[in-house]
Amino acid sequence: MFGARFAFHALKGPWALPPDPARLRVFLLMGQSNMAGFGCVRADDPWQPGDREPVPGVLALGGQCTLKSGIPRGWSRWRPAAHPLHLNQRSAGFGLALPFAMRLLESEPDAMIGLIPCAWGGAGIDRLGPGSPLFANAVRRARIAARSGTLAGVLWHQGETDAESPELARSHANKLLTLITSLQNQHLNAYGLPFLIGDLGDFGDEKRKPEFVARRNTVRAGLRRIAENYPGAAFVESKGLAGVDAVHFGREALVEFGRRYAEAFMALKADSV
């Protein structure tokens, strides 16, 4: 039913789809603004030469929806990947996913990387989990991507919004665990699929009330606990990465963060051999 909406054959050169789906490693990008990409959206964190150029060997799948509707906006087809990956959000800029992909290609240059942008700035976990339009859209597009590639993992960065409330902070870890198990076991039939969980930033605390810092640390502890105990999950440290405000990582930090996600993924794969 989706065949008429695709133009895979139009991709050429270093972005041409490989004949073997195993060569195209596909990753879901899930979370809120730091995953959608908040780098280079401020005057004091500018774009650098080449930032907006497509990365050879990396593709992005269109068709993301909105918070209110799971219906794709734009064609659900592959395109050469360039910043910003999340096209229907004005706040999206430079993100960590392309540095992640570039690091993977350094270690395996014959592979290709496919990215599925599913994050949404400001989204609490209730707007990302099972039953939400964003979740349904992510599942649908993961299945579409599986026709030409192999689902390899999920990149997750989220929790700042849920730190705004004591109740949300306390329930965040259980909701994330439900999201992971539902995504892997019920919808994608991919138990143990690598799920990379990024730590929240610890910058800006000097400007925050102590009670917010405590709630954020509750969320962070939950993220780490899931990564340590759930099969296929890994925790990605944010220590030493700077922010451009009290919540968001800047461009330089996102480059390093993306590489850390890649190192965590490669370590997971090495442990599973």
DRENROVO-886095 format. One record per residue: residue in one letter; y, z, x of N, C-alpha, C, O in turn. Coordinates in pm, whole numbers, plus 50000, padded with zeros to 5 digits. Layout:
% DRENROVO-886095
AYZXYZXYZXYZX...
% end
This chain:
% DRENROVO-886095
M498785000050081500005000050000501265000050084502354996750035F501125003750214502305004450298502474992150386503474990850456G501494983150383501494972250480502754963850480503204959550586A503334961550361504504953050353505744959450413506744952650435R505684972650441506854979750492506874980450643507774986650700F505914974350710505834975550854506134962350924505904951550871A506654963751046506894952051129506484955251273507244952751367F505284960751289504814964651421504814952751517505064954351636H504534940851463504434929151549505744925651615505764918151713A506874930951563508184927651618508464935051748509394931451820L507684945351780507904952951902507394944952022506264940052022K508244943652123507904935352238508154942952368508724953952369G507714936852477507964942452610507354956252626506224958452582P508084965652688507514978952714507304987452590506754998452597W507744982252473507554989652347506484983352259506264987952147A505814972952306504764966552227503604976252205503174982952299L503114976952084502024986052054500764982152131500414970352135P500084991752191498864988552266497724984952171497674990252060P496824976252211495684972752125494734984452102494044984952000D494704993752197493845005452184494675017152132495565021752203P494425021952010495215033051954495185045652040496105053852031A494165047352122494085059252207495195059652310495535070352361R495775048052342496845047652442498185052452387499065056352464L498345052152255499595056752193499395071152147498755073652045R499955080652223499835094852191500995098652099502165097152135V500675103451980501685105851878501945120851862501015128851857F503235124551854503645138451841504615140051724505565132351711L504355150051641505285153851535506355162851594506055171851673L507605160551556508735168951598509165177051476509725171451381M508925190051477509185198351360510055210451397509945215751508G510905214551304511755226051327513145223951271513325217051170Q514145229951338515525228151292516375221851401515865213551476S517635225551413518585217451490518235215751637518465204951693N517695226051702517375224351843516255214351865516155208551973M515385212151764514375201751774514955188251730514605177951787A515825188451631516465175951589517355170451699517605158451705G517835179351787518675175151899520115178551877520815171851801F520595189051944521985193151928522805190852055523995194052059G522175185252158522915182452279523905171052261523665161852183C525025171852333526045161052335526745159252200527225148352171V526825169552120527595168651995528935175752007529725175851912R529195181652124530455188552149531165182152268530525176452356A532485183252268533265177152376532945183352511533075176652614D532535196052514532245202652641530795200652686530355206652783D530065192152615528665189052650528465174152629527735170252537P529085165752712529175151352683527895143552710527015147952784W527835131752648526775122152677526915117552822528015116952876Q525785114152883525765108953018525345094253015524705089852919P525695086653118525305072453121523805070653101522995077353166G523445061653012522045058652986521395067252879520275064352837D522075077752833521475086752735521075079752606520075083352543R521835069852566521575063252438520675050952451520415044052352E520205048252571519325036652592517885039952553517425051052579P517165030452493515745032752461514935035352586515175029352691V513975044352576513115047952688511875039052685511125039452587P511625030952790510435022452792509145030552772508955041052833G508285025252687507005031852664507035042852560506015049352537V508195045052496508305055652395508805049652264509785042352262L508105052852155508455047952023508795059551931508345070751952A509595056751829509915066551726509605060351590509875048551567L509035068351500508685063551367509775067151268510135078851253G510295057151200511335059351100510745064750970509555067550961G511615066150870511165070150738511265084850707510625089650614Q512085092350785512255106450752512935107950617513705099350575C512655119150551513245121550419514435131150431515025132450538T514775137750321515835147750319515255161050273514075162050239L516095171250272515665184350226515235184350080514385192250040K515825175450001515605175749856514545165949809514005167549699S514235155849889513295145649846512425141149962512905138950073G511125139849935510205135350038510155120250053509415115150137I510925113049972510935098549980511585094050110512685098550142P510945085250186511515080950314512885074350296513125067050200R513765077150390515045070150397514955060350513514895064350629G514925047550482514715037450584513255033950596512405040250533W512965024050677511605018850692510745028450773511175033750875S509515030650725508555038950798507805030150899506635026850880R508505026451006507905017851106508395022051245509395029051258W507665017751345508005021351482509235013751530509475002351492R509995020351616511145014151683511215019751825510685030551850P511855012751919512055018652051512835031852039513815032551966A512405042052110512965055452095514195057352183514175054652303A515275062052121516505065152192517185076852121516935079252003H518045084052193518835094652129519895088352040520475078152077P520175094151922519435105051860518205099851788518225088851732L517135107651788515905103651721515975105851570515405098251493H516685116351528516825119551387518075112451334519205117051355L517865101351266518965092351234519765096251110520905091751094N519195104351021519895107150895520575120750893520795126450787Q520905125951012521605138751022522785137251116522625133851233R523955139851065525155138051147525185147651266525815144751367S524515159051253524535169051359523585165951472523625172651575A522715155951456521695153151558522295145251674523065135851655G521925149451795522375142551916521245141352016520175136151985F521495146252136520515145952244519475156852219519835168352190G518185153352230517145163152203516145164352317516235157352418L515195173552299514205176252403512995167052399512235166552495A512815159552289511585151752273511485140252372510395137452423L512575133452399512505122352495512275127252638511475121252709P512935137952684512555143352815511085147652819510435146252922F510565152752709509145156152698508295143652721507365143752802A508615133052649507855120652661507935114852801506945110052855M509115115152859509295109652993508475117253097507945111253190R508375130453080507555138353174506075134753158505365133753258L505605132753036504215128853016503925115353081502875113353141L504875106053069504665092853126504685093153278504075084653343E505365102853336505335104353482503915107053530503495102053635S503175114953453501815118653493500775108553447499675108153501E501125100553347500175090753294500935078053255501145075553136P501345070053353502225058753327501615047753240502365039753185D500315047153226499695036853144499665040352995499315032052912A500025052752962500035057052822501325052752755502265048452822M501375053852623502605052652547502735065052460501745071452424I503965068552428504245080452349504915076352219505885068752218G504395081552108505015079551978505555092651924504835102651923L506795092751880507445104851828507765103151680508265092651638I507475113551601507765113251458508815123751429508475135551417P510095120051415511165129751391511065135751251511205128651152C510815148951243510655155751115511505168451104511405175551004A512325171351204513105183651205514365182051119514795171051087W514955193651084516185193251004517065205151042516635216651033G518295202251084519215212751124519455222951015519725219450900G519375235851051519635246550958518515250050863518675258850779A517375243350875516275245450781515495258150815515005259750926G515395267350716514515278650730513075274150715512815262950672I512145282850749510745278650749510245275450609509305267550594D510835281350505510405278050369510715263550333510075257950244R511675257550401512035243650373511275233850462511485221750455L510395239350546509615230950637508115231750611507365223050655G507685242150538506275244650522505645237550404506295229550337P504365240450377503625234150268504355235350134504875245950099G504385224250061505085223749934506495218649942507115215849840S507035217150064508395212150081508395197050100507395191450145P509505190350066509605175950090509425172350238508785162350269L509995180350328509885177150471508435177850518508015169650600F507675187550469506275188750508505465176850456504685170850530A505675173550329504935162350270505255149350343504365141150367N506515147450378506925135450450506315135050590505905124450636A506255146650657505655147150791504175143350786503695135850871V503455148550686502035145350673501855130450646500995124050707R502645125150556502535110950522502755102150644502005092650667R503775105250722504095096950836503105098850951502865089651028A502535110950962501485112951061500285104251030499665098651121R499955102950903498835094350863499155079650888498295071950929I500395075950863500805062150893500695059351043500175049051084A501185068851124501155066951269499735065951321499485059251421A498785072651254497395072551300496765058851289495695056551345R497395049551218496865036051208497045028351338496285019051366S498025032051417498275024751541498235033751663498355028851776G498055046951643498015056251755497075067751727496325067651630T497135077751815496275089451804497145101851801497915104251894L497035109851696497825122151686497435131651799496275135451812A498425135451880498145143252000498695157351995498225165952070G499695160151909500235173551907501485174751822501995164951768V501965187151813503175190451737504125198051829503715207451898L505395193951831506425201351902507225209051797507785203151705W507275222351812507925230951713509025239151779508815245351883H510205239151718511265248451757512065252051633512775243751577Q511925264651592512565268951468512515284151460511655290551520G513455289851385513455304251363514835310551359514985321851313E515855303251407517195308951409517675312351268518255322951245T517425303451173517865305751036517165317850974517795325650902D515875319451003515135330650946515505344051009515165354550955A516185343751121516665356151183517905361551113518395372351148E518425354351015519605358950943519285370150845520195377150799S518015372050813517615381750711516465390350762515525384950820P516505403550742515385412050785514065407950722513035407450790E514065404950592512845401050523512295387950577511095386650600L513175378150597512735365250649512205366550791511215360150827A512875374750872512415376551010511015382651014510175378551094R510775392550928509465399250927508345389950878507215390850924S508665381050785507635372450727507475359150799506585351350765H508315356550899508345343450963507015339851028506535328651009A506415348951103505185345751176504055342051081503325332451106N503905349350972502845346150877503065332550813502115325050790K504315329250785504615316250725504335304950824503845294350786L504655307350951504365297051052502875295051067502405283751080L502125305851065500675304751076500105296950957499195288850974T500645299350838500215291750721500535276950737499725268350703L501725274050790502115260050813501155253350909500705242150884I500835260151019499955254151120498575251351063498045240351077T497995261250999496635259650947496585249250836495625241550826S497615249050751497655239150643497785225150699497105215850655L498675223450796498895210350856497615205350925497195194050903Q497025213751007495875209451086494605207951004493905197851014N494305217950923492995218650860492925211850725491925205550692Q493985213150645493945207950509494475193650499493975185650420H495505190450578496185177650559495865167150665495815155250634L495645171250788495425161550895494015162050952493655153751035N493225171550907491845172750956491815172751108491095164951170A492625181651167492775181651312492825196051364493815200151424Y491755203551341491705217451387491845217951539491225210151612G492685227251585492905228651728493895218751785494095218351907L494545210651699495565201351746496635209151824497145219051772P496985204951946497995212152023499295214451943499885205151888F499705226951939500915230851866501775238651965501475250051999L502865232252010503715237752115504895244852052505715238651984I504995257952074505975266452008507045270552109506775278052202G508255265552089509345268752180510025281952147510215285252030D510375289452250511085302152233512525299552189513115289452225L513075308752110514485308052075515325311852196514845318552288G516575307652196517455311152306517875325652299517965331552191D518125331652416518595345452419520045346352468520515357052508F520735334952465522145334852506523025338752387522585338352272G524245342352415525205345752310525055359552251525735362952155D524155367852308523935381052250525175389852258525365398752174E526005387452358527205395752372528175393752256529065401952235K528005382852181528885380052068528225383551933528835381851828R527005388451938526255391051816526165406051788526285414451877K525945408851662525695422651623524285426551665523385418151661P524085438951705522755443251751521655440851648520525437851685E521975442251520520955440351418520465425851412519295423351383F521365416251439520905402251444519995400051564518965393451552V520375405451678519545403851798518165409651773517165403851817A518095420951704516795426951673515975417951582514765416451603R516615411851482515885402851392515405390451467514275385951447R516265384951552515855373251629514685376551721513775368451738N514715388351779513625392351867512335394651789511245392951843T512445398551662511265399451576510645385651558509425384051567V511485375751533511005361951520510385357251651509305351251650R511035359751761510525355351891509165361651922508275355051975A509015374451890507745381151914506635374851831505495373751876G506975370951708505985364451623505575350851676504405347151672L506535343251726506235330251785505265331851903504285324451914R505545341351988504705343452106503305348152064502305344052123R503255356851963501955362151919501045350951866499855350551896I501625342051787500825330851735500345321951848499185317851851A501245318951942500875310252053499755316252137498925308952192E499715329352148498705335952231497355336852161496325337952227N497345336352029496115339151955495555327551875494395328151832Y496335316951853495825306151770495275294951858495935290951954P494075289951828493475279251910494365266751915494805261651812G494615262052035495405249952052496895252152060497635242552084A497365264552040498805267252045499215271552185498415276852262A500485269052218501025273252347502495276952328503185271352244F502945286552406504325291252401505125284752512504655283952626V506325280152480507175273652579508395282452603509205284452512E508525287552722509595296952755510965290252757511115278852800S511965297752709513355292852715514175300552818515385298552828K513515309252894514225317652989515045309253087514555299653145G516295313153104517175306353199517885294153146518695288153217L517585290153022518225278352964519505282452892519525291752812A520565275252921521885278952869522165272552734521605262152700G523055278852660523475273552531524915269152532525695272952619V525275260952434526655256652419527375264852312528595263952297D526615272752237527175282252142526155293652129525315295252218A526205301252024525315312752011523895309051973523015317551976V523635296351936522335292151884521745280351959520535279851979H522575270752000522085257752043522065255952195522975260252266F521005249552241520895245652381521735233152406521855224552318G522315232152524523065220252562522175209752624520965211652639R522785198552661522035187152712521175190652832519975187752833E521755196752933521015199853055519835208953025518745207053079A520045218852938518965227952902517865220652826516685223652846L518225211252740517235203952661516385194752750515215192652721V516965189452855516175181452949515085190153011513915186253015E515465201953058514485211053118513495216253014512305217453043F513985219352893513115224352788512045214052753510875217452736G512455201452742511495190852714510425189852820509245187752789R510805191252944509835190753053508885202853047507705201853079R509415214253005508555226052990507555224052876506395228052889Y507985217852767507045214552660505925205552714504755207552682A506305195852795505295186652851504325194152943503125191652937E504835203053026503965210653115503005219353033501835220753069A503515225252924502655233452839501565225052773500425229452761F501925212852731500945203952670499865200052773498675200552743M500295196352891499325192152993498415203653035497245201453067A498945215953035498125227453067497085229852958495935233352988L497485228052832496535229352722495395219252735494215222652719K495755206852764494745196452776493805199152894492605196852886A494375204253005493545207153121492565218453090491425218153136D493005228353013492145239652979491025235552884489965241852881S491255224852807490265220852708489165211752766488155209052701V489395207152890488405198152952487165206152997486225200353052
% end
